[in-house]
Amino acid sequence: NHMTLLMEDVLTVGRIETGKIVRELAYLNLDKLAQTSIRELKVNTDKDIEFAYSCNMPDQTIVADIKLMRQVITNIVSNAVKYSESPATITLDITFDDDNVRMRFKDEGIGIPEQDQVHLFEPFYRSTNVGSIQGTGLGLAITKPAVELHNGQIDFTSVPGEGTTFNIQIPLVKELVKE
């Protein structure tokens, strides 16, 4: 299973780099997707991690690529779990307004050294402080283009030893229109 997921990530990065990745838009309840992703990650960790989750409009349906949005949420939250020491709290807030959906992911992990921050979204790049923590350096290289394919933006702040916060903003699309 791990090898299959790794190969899928490598293929996704290849499609991104060649411009051959295509969005498959559908109606999506982002709240349910986030809760499912968190539940799956809870089951698959032996760390003492608490999840603080909120969504201001849990019944809101948006138009997005379900697979890409799952990767966005799972990649950031799984990194937060991976790079946090027990006990820790990981926060995910989803906020809808008239024009955008915003997601804020906050962890209490090892943080990202300043010299590594400029390279964070590059394929196969891993921060210098990860030590022996397993990873491929592909998750965020997939996350950023996935957000951008939804005409969104991603940014982050990080302090080594204190944690990292990722902020994503995506224009809100409520009606499915054939592209």
Disulfide bonds with the S-S distance in Angstrom:
none
